[in-house]
Amino acid sequence: MIPLPHPPRRISLANLPTRIHPLSRLSAALGGPEIWVKRDDETGSDLTGNKVRKLEFLLAEALDQRADLIITCGGVQSNHCRATAIAARRLGLDSLLFLRGEDPGTRDGNLLLDALVGADLRFITPEQYAARASLMAAAAAELRAAGRRPYVIPEGGSNALGSYGYVILFEELASQSAGGGPEWDHIVCATGSGGTLAGLALGAKLAGRRGDGGSNPAQAQVHGVNVCDSALYFRARAIEIAEEFRQRFLPESTAPLLAAEEVSVIEGYKGPAYAVPYAEELALIREVGRTEGLLLDPVYTGKAFHGLVEEVKRGRFARGERVLFIHTGGAFSLFPYRLDLVD
Ligand SMILES: Cc1ncc(COP(=O)(O)O)c(C=O)c1O
């Protein structure tokens, strides 16, 4: 459907399509737009969340390159690292994870699952993490010299190939709308390394080019709520990924695929720092759990959903519009934050 001449190979890891359902009680209480949720937290159980869509493409390439070990990086409670370690093991591959921060000693949340599938865990300082690309390249070179066949996945799986998982989300949305489902004015997601936002923004743009005249959910405007860094950073990052995407998948297209004004990043909801929750966010996580039975996490979806709700109050999303929140997962990181979450 999307006119891409060189679609990459993909393996099946996620349970798709993911459900879409309304958050009726919450929407009524806010008195603004209809808020719906797309349950990408249900892409699987252990393999849950947005990263699974990216890994379908990234790990296909790793297998094509006959890799026997996957190297990647993230925070100590990285959902991406956990999903990568589990998916790799399922394919018979080892994994090496560079985790930013000190070894907490205990194995909880995502870290417990990393350990259970036998990932090689290396805890690194924030300074080392700042040079993560060269650190992973050096580790890969060392492993290659020792006879291994490593494949390196960047932070969050956020490159052109990984973002493909969200570019093609628009095919899934189109078929869900065509099947009698609603269409969207806005799509909102959490943004941590930029690949999901870049993929969605690109997907909306490319789906808009299809010109099939039918029901096209790509009329939706995509917004990322940043949970670290800044709007400026993520706008630039999304454009970088889009340019990598153009060179790799649409080389005959000479114009940039995305302009800065086509990437909407909603700023102001990351709180004190990445992975540091704040009172209003924690209160909202409890409220959404109690009113809708929907579990948000303190690192990504709690902050992004808080952004969505506050922007409804400010009028960015109007009454009569339909907003689709992509629930990108993260439930395992609820456990290490248990003391913040319950009285
Ligand atoms: C639960 C969850 N939501 C959202 C994101 C953000 O996605 P991205 O890294 O593609 O910006 C991540 C990963 O960083 C995540 O683990």
The ligand as a Gaussian input file, in Angstrom:
#p B3LYP/6-31G(d) Opt

LIG

0 1
 C        7.510000       1.817000      27.122000
 C        8.185000       2.718000      26.129000
 N        7.457000       3.683000      25.571000
 C        8.003000       4.544000      24.690000
 C        9.335000       4.461000      24.345000
 C        9.881000       5.486000      23.409000
 O       10.087000       5.001000      22.113000
 P       11.270000       5.552000      21.253000
 O       12.533000       5.090000      21.926000
 O       11.086000       4.961000      19.924000
 O       11.198000       7.041000      21.270000
 C       10.137000       3.456000      24.905000
 C       11.565000       3.313000      24.600000
 O       12.364000       4.193000      24.651000
 C        9.539000       2.549000      25.815000
 O       10.252000       1.577000      26.387000

